[in-house]
């Protein structure tokens, strides 16, 4: 019997649906593909996964609640256990929704959330100077891009629409972007927008005056790169698309981003949810998007894109964030990322790593660049492909067609 889930760790998505408000899948549709209710095998794995991930959650919770009370020796031990568990990525290969033999080679996708100051305005769990963060990202994007070009690595840049502007101004009402409907106040696990106007921090000036809020110059660099970079839509103002986002707001966000991109000749099919908070799929389909980055609640898997039955969009699942594991050494974090690549190679499936270009410079130098070198070496030896989100879906479709032709 073909096992729909295999590997050293069971598939976390069996009980953790894509999206930040997801509940265990026991009835209804699978969040990845819209498939029917899981069978007994799936339910058995469901409970095994709950136990497996509860161990990780307990360890993480101990840090959050009692960080100052836990002896350093115990902290080190907990970090070691957390690391060992995190090095057991699930391998999700369901032959009902994936090519039965996988791809011609294993593959890696790298996506970057290009947001600058827009990402951090309403961050709840960390205190951050979002202007400084935006300026830091502005400095580091050319560095990352140069490394991608040097190694001929394509990546997907999930870009906030406002960054395409070189300037903006307030309307007669005094509001920024007064023609756009506003998202109402909301709170989720990462953001807290309690009151006021969503655009209250928008300087309504120019890239010269406030370079943390505009980046047409950087977008030109990405577009002119010879290494085949992809630009994906990340909303216009980084407003979340979750259940709290009205449909008219989602549609307006997409329209504004599409309009801003069109001035650069960009017609993207890829979308990355701001804050990784999923929703408003109908609006995405209406506006012509075909691929979305799917962010599992409990994510750490080697898998492939899946076409959703409910709206026809392709979900391109994330495997891990490059920032994962702040309590581990840099060597451990890099070793884990390499493990994900190795598993993608041996299974002929895909690993999808995402990051913020505003990550600490030391992590770019000690983790990101060595990771890129590792991927490039495998590609040059003919054992791995490196795809953008769009190309990853196309490779999956090609694998399906080849299998159908053989049959």
GILIN-V437125 format. One record per residue. N is the residue number from 1. RES is the residue in one letter. SS is DSSP state (alpha for helix, beta for strand, coil for the rest). Layout:
BEGIN
[[N/RES/SS] [N/RES/SS]]
END
This chain:
BEGIN
[[1/X/coil] [2/X/coil] [3/X/coil] [4/X/coil] [5/X/beta] [6/X/beta] [7/X/coil] [8/X/coil] [9/X/beta] [10/X/coil] [11/X/coil] [12/X/alpha] [13/X/alpha] [14/X/alpha] [15/X/coil] [16/X/coil] [17/X/coil] [18/X/beta] [19/X/coil] [20/X/coil] [21/X/coil] [22/X/coil] [23/X/coil] [24/X/coil] [25/X/coil] [26/X/coil] [27/X/coil] [28/X/coil] [29/X/coil] [30/X/coil] [31/X/coil] [32/X/coil] [33/X/coil] [34/X/coil] [35/X/coil] [36/X/coil] [37/X/coil] [38/X/coil] [39/X/coil] [40/X/alpha] [41/X/alpha] [42/X/alpha] [43/X/alpha] [44/X/alpha] [45/X/alpha] [46/X/alpha] [47/X/alpha] [48/X/alpha] [49/X/alpha] [50/X/alpha] [51/X/alpha] [52/X/alpha] [53/X/alpha] [54/X/alpha] [55/X/alpha] [56/X/alpha] [57/X/alpha] [58/X/alpha] [59/X/alpha] [60/X/alpha] [61/X/alpha] [62/X/alpha] [63/X/alpha] [64/X/alpha] [65/X/alpha] [66/X/alpha] [67/X/coil] [68/X/coil] [69/X/coil] [70/X/coil] [71/X/coil] [72/X/alpha] [73/X/alpha] [74/X/alpha] [75/X/alpha] [76/X/alpha] [77/X/alpha] [78/X/alpha] [79/X/alpha] [80/X/alpha] [81/X/alpha] [82/X/alpha] [83/X/alpha] [84/X/alpha] [85/X/alpha] [86/X/alpha] [87/X/coil] [88/X/coil] [89/X/coil] [90/X/beta] [91/X/beta] [92/X/beta] [93/X/coil] [94/X/coil] [95/X/coil] [96/X/coil] [97/X/coil] [98/X/coil] [99/X/coil] [100/X/coil] [101/X/coil] [102/X/coil] [103/X/coil] [104/X/coil] [105/X/coil] [106/X/beta] [107/X/beta] [108/X/beta] [109/X/beta] [110/X/beta] [111/X/beta] [112/X/beta] [113/X/beta] [114/X/beta] [115/X/coil] [116/X/alpha] [117/X/alpha] [118/X/alpha] [119/X/alpha] [120/X/coil] [121/X/coil] [122/X/coil] [123/X/beta] [124/X/coil] [125/X/coil] [126/X/coil] [127/X/coil] [128/X/coil] [129/X/coil] [130/X/alpha] [131/X/alpha] [132/X/alpha] [133/X/alpha] [134/X/alpha] [135/X/alpha] [136/X/alpha] [137/X/alpha] [138/X/alpha] [139/X/alpha] [140/X/alpha] [141/X/alpha] [142/X/alpha] [143/X/alpha] [144/X/alpha] [145/X/alpha] [146/X/alpha] [147/X/alpha] [148/X/alpha] [149/X/alpha] [150/X/alpha] [151/X/coil] [152/X/coil] [153/X/coil] [154/X/coil] [155/X/coil] [156/X/beta] [157/X/beta] [158/X/beta] [159/X/beta] [160/X/coil] [161/X/alpha] [162/X/alpha] [163/X/alpha] [164/X/alpha] [165/X/coil] [166/X/coil] [167/X/beta] [168/X/coil] [169/X/coil] [170/X/beta] [171/X/coil] [172/X/coil] [173/X/coil] [174/X/coil] [175/X/coil] [176/X/beta] [177/X/coil] [178/X/coil] [179/X/coil] [180/X/coil] [181/X/coil] [182/X/coil] [183/X/coil] [184/X/coil] [185/X/coil] [186/X/beta] [187/X/beta] [188/X/coil] [189/X/coil] [190/X/coil] [191/X/beta] [192/X/beta] [193/X/beta] [194/X/coil] [195/X/coil] [196/X/coil] [197/X/coil] [198/X/coil] [199/X/coil] [200/X/coil] [201/X/coil] [202/X/coil] [203/X/coil] [204/X/coil] [205/X/coil] [206/X/beta] [207/X/coil] [208/X/coil] [209/X/coil] [210/X/coil] [211/X/coil] [212/X/coil] [213/X/coil] [214/X/coil] [215/X/coil] [216/X/alpha] [217/X/alpha] [218/X/alpha] [219/X/alpha] [220/X/alpha] [221/X/alpha] [222/X/alpha] [223/X/alpha] [224/X/coil] [225/X/coil] [226/X/coil] [227/X/coil] [228/X/coil] [229/X/coil] [230/X/beta] [231/X/beta] [232/X/beta] [233/X/beta] [234/X/coil] [235/X/coil] [236/X/coil] [237/X/coil] [238/X/coil] [239/X/coil] [240/X/coil] [241/X/coil] [242/X/coil] [243/X/coil] [244/X/coil] [245/X/coil] [246/X/coil] [247/X/alpha] [248/X/alpha] [249/X/alpha] [250/X/alpha] [251/X/alpha] [252/X/alpha] [253/X/alpha] [254/X/alpha] [255/X/alpha] [256/X/alpha] [257/X/alpha] [258/X/alpha] [259/X/alpha] [260/X/alpha] [261/X/alpha] [262/X/alpha] [263/X/coil] [264/X/coil] [265/X/coil] [266/X/coil] [267/X/coil] [268/X/coil] [269/X/coil] [270/X/beta] [271/X/beta] [272/X/beta] [273/X/coil] [274/X/alpha] [275/X/alpha] [276/X/alpha] [277/X/coil] [278/X/coil] [279/X/coil] [280/X/coil] [281/X/alpha] [282/X/alpha] [283/X/alpha] [284/X/alpha] [285/X/alpha] [286/X/alpha] [287/X/coil] [288/X/coil] [289/X/coil] [290/X/coil] [291/X/beta] [292/X/beta] [293/X/beta] [294/X/beta] [295/X/coil] [296/X/beta] [297/X/coil] [298/X/coil] [299/X/coil] [300/X/coil] [301/X/beta] [302/X/beta] [303/X/beta] [304/X/coil] [305/X/coil] [306/X/beta] [307/X/beta] [308/X/coil] [309/X/coil] [310/X/coil] [311/X/coil] [312/X/coil] [313/X/coil] [314/X/beta] [315/X/beta] [316/X/beta] [317/X/beta] [318/X/coil] [319/X/coil] [320/X/beta] [321/X/beta] [322/X/coil] [323/X/coil] [324/X/coil] [325/X/coil] [326/X/coil] [327/X/coil] [328/X/coil] [329/X/coil] [330/X/alpha] [331/X/alpha] [332/X/alpha] [333/X/alpha] [334/X/alpha] [335/X/alpha] [336/X/alpha] [337/X/alpha] [338/X/alpha] [339/X/alpha] [340/X/alpha] [341/X/alpha] [342/X/alpha] [343/X/alpha] [344/X/alpha] [345/X/alpha] [346/X/alpha] [347/X/alpha] [348/X/coil] [349/X/coil] [350/X/beta] [351/X/beta] [352/X/beta] [353/X/beta] [354/X/beta] [355/X/beta] [356/X/beta] [357/X/coil] [358/X/coil] [359/X/coil] [360/X/coil] [361/X/alpha] [362/X/alpha] [363/X/alpha] [364/X/alpha] [365/X/alpha] [366/X/alpha] [367/X/alpha] [368/X/alpha] [369/X/alpha] [370/X/alpha] [371/X/alpha] [372/X/alpha] [373/X/alpha] [374/X/alpha] [375/X/alpha] [376/X/alpha] [377/X/alpha] [378/X/alpha] [379/X/alpha] [380/X/alpha] [381/X/coil] [382/X/coil] [383/X/coil] [384/X/beta] [385/X/beta] [386/X/beta] [387/X/beta] [388/X/coil] [389/X/alpha] [390/X/alpha] [391/X/alpha] [392/X/alpha] [393/X/alpha] [394/X/alpha] [395/X/alpha] [396/X/alpha] [397/X/alpha] [398/X/alpha] [399/X/alpha] [400/X/alpha] [401/X/alpha] [402/X/alpha] [403/X/alpha] [404/X/alpha] [405/X/alpha] [406/X/alpha] [407/X/coil]]
END
